[in-house]
Amino acid sequence: MAQQILCHQRTRLSYKDAYGYVIPVGSASLMAWVTDEGMIGTEGFDIEALANAGVPAAIVGVSEESSLDNLDDLMDAEVKAANLPAVQRRVEIGMPGREALNRM
């Protein structure tokens, strides 16, 4: 069995830093970018539970022809769902993950 490793990295957005995480879970991985105010992530995160805490969050994904293989892909993927705190920060379905994260 291959060793699974939690991955963590940092990137600079327009006005703030974001921290990326890859969390191995069985044969899959949860991926997320987190700022001081919100997050974007793959399916598997409960963005409505985060909304109850007032945290803006969005789920990003790609078309069937491509995949999310790393944290950079997450930034380029488009928003598929957003909770109310994210919508209040002008996060829209279809926008790139990086743009959504800049608004959180």
C-alpha positions in Angstrom: 0.0 0.0 0.0 1.4 3.4 -1.0 2.0 5.9 1.8 -0.5 8.7 1.8 0.8 12.1 2.8 -1.0 15.3 3.8 0.2 18.1 1.5 0.3 21.7 2.4 1.4 24.7 0.4 1.0 28.5 0.3 0.3 30.9 -2.5 -0.2 34.7 -2.8 -3.5 35.9 -4.2 -4.1 39.5 -5.2 -4.4 40.9 -1.6 -3.8 37.9 0.7 -2.3 34.5 1.2 -4.1 31.2 0.7 -3.1 27.9 2.0 -3.7 24.7 0.1 -4.3 21.3 1.5 -4.5 17.8 0.0 -6.0 15.3 2.5 -5.8 11.7 1.5 -9.0 9.8 2.3 -8.9 6.1 1.2 -8.3 6.0 -2.5 -9.4 9.6 -3.0 -8.2 13.0 -1.8 -10.0 16.1 -0.5 -8.4 19.3 -1.7 -9.0 22.8 -0.5 -7.5 26.4 -0.6 -8.2 28.4 2.5 -7.9 32.1 3.2 -8.4 34.0 6.5 -12.1 34.4 5.5 -13.2 31.5 3.3 -12.4 28.5 1.2 -12.8 26.7 -2.1 -12.7 22.9 -2.2 -13.6 19.7 -4.0 -16.8 17.9 -3.4 -16.8 16.3 0.0 -16.8 19.5 2.0 -20.1 20.6 3.6 -20.3 24.2 2.5 -23.8 24.6 4.1 -22.3 23.6 7.5 -19.7 26.3 6.9 -22.4 28.8 6.1 -24.0 28.1 9.5 -20.7 29.4 11.0 -20.7 32.4 8.6 -17.8 31.1 6.5 -18.0 31.7 2.8 -17.2 28.5 0.9 -17.5 27.2 -2.7 -17.2 23.8 -4.3 -15.1 23.8 -7.5 -15.0 21.2 -10.2 -14.0 20.5 -13.8 -15.8 19.1 -16.9 -15.9 15.3 -17.5 -13.0 15.7 -20.0 -10.5 16.9 -17.3 -9.7 16.2 -13.7 -8.5 17.8 -10.5 -5.0 16.3 -10.0 -3.4 18.9 -7.8 -3.9 22.2 -6.0 -3.1 24.3 -9.1 -6.0 22.6 -10.9 -8.3 23.6 -8.1 -7.5 27.3 -8.7 -8.3 26.9 -12.4 -11.5 24.9 -11.9 -14.8 26.6 -12.0 -17.2 27.2 -9.1 -20.0 24.6 -9.2 -21.7 25.6 -5.9 -21.4 28.4 -3.4 -23.0 29.0 0.0 -24.8 32.2 1.0 -21.8 33.9 2.7 -19.8 33.3 -0.6 -22.7 34.7 -2.8 -22.8 37.8 -0.6 -19.1 38.3 -1.5 -20.1 38.1 -5.2 -18.9 34.6 -5.8 -20.7 33.2 -8.9 -21.3 29.8 -10.4 -18.9 29.3 -13.3 -16.1 31.7 -12.2 -12.6 30.4 -11.7 -11.7 29.2 -8.3 -8.9 31.7 -8.0 -11.3 34.6 -8.6 -13.7 33.2 -6.1 -11.0 32.8 -3.5 -9.9 36.4 -4.0 -13.4 37.5 -3.1 -13.4 35.7 0.2 
